Amino acid sequence: MTALSQPDADLTTIPVMRPWLGEEEVAAAAEAVASGWIAQGPRVRAFEEEFARRVGAAEAVAVSNCTTALHLALHLLGVGPGDEVVVPSFSFIATTNAARYVGARPVFADVDLATGNLTADTVAPVLTDRTRAVIVVHQAGVPADTRSLRDLLEPRGVAVVEDAACAIGSTVYGRPVGAGVDLAAFSFHPRKLVTTGEGGMLTTRSPEVATRARRLREHGMSVSAADRHARGSVTPEQYLEPGFNFRMTDVQAAIGRVQLTRIDAMVSRRRELASRYRELLADVPGLRLVADPPWGTTNYQSCWALLPPDLPVSRDDVLAQLAGAGISARRGIMAAHLEPACADLPRRELPATERLTADSLILPLYHQMTEPEQDRVVTALRAVVR
């Protein structure tokens, strides 16, 4: 495949992330526009089928973004007012907000310091008789130990929803993240490996759940607009239950179908670059880069590093100095429980979450990154940290 050349050859800042988009995506989007059908239609359905095959899911339902996929998952489970949903604070705030959207109360659990993910040990202390679901995030593409979590939760009748926003191309226990699970949500935001600009996917192993999800994403209609058009006859729709407007467009799906073909190459290259980061920074005392857990492999959607605990400058000082060297790094994952929007929720001790969110940063990593660019990042980081 041919990737587009950079628009500004004089650009010296190294970005933290750059989508891999080429002429194939341009042609696919143009073809969708030229077809005259740009709303949700046949390309969305084809994208769903191809995505399901890719992640080993029985069904995939395209939606407007990963946040709406999480919202829809909890709605499908019947979670509502009076229920509790356990979530990691160490995640983008959409994970917490999904529980609020259905009227449930988010309950924060701490994460493992090495992976940034929930574990059975961190979730068990916060379970109550009101816990209806746990949203398990595969943070930054690092797979969570979902087997141990299910062993804890399924006997209690607690549903597991996998927030796999960052995790396409990651594996857990030898299978793709999302394979064969009840409900998993994926993101196609530009910071993710596969992008459609915006967009998301909800996967499930239940055809019945998928059928209802497709109905709910389109206002609860008994027959979609695309199906009515394809039949070529008058087919009045009914609105069987209150629904949402969570649709994806055919233009987005056309881009997504091309992006799916790039996954193996993207994951392979990102893992090469992450390995090289690890080798080049191995002698920096106290600096730790994220790595594969024993039960799976990461796609390195983000390559985050935990700074030494005794560093005399703050993480934000490190970011500022990197920016001064023309390197666009980012702070690590946020801690939702520290945000004003969550001030009404009960506070509890989350030491690993607070350490990670205060002292981690995301290093530049993208498919087109060159070794000289990576060397610049390493040299600048060494100068700050040492």
KABELMO-V269638 format. One record per helix or strand of 2 or more residues. SS is the DSSP state (H for helix, E for strand). FROM is the first residue (numbers start at 1). LEN is the number of residues. Records with the same first field share a line. If there is no record, write none. Layout:
SS: FROM-LEN  FROM-LEN
//
This chain:
H: 23-13  42-14  66-11  94-8  120-5  139-3  146-11  207-11  225-7  250-11  263-18  315-10  336-3  340-3  351-9  371-15
E: 59-5  84-5  105-5  131-7  159-5  171-2  175-2  184-4  200-5  288-2  296-2  303-4  330-2  360-4
//
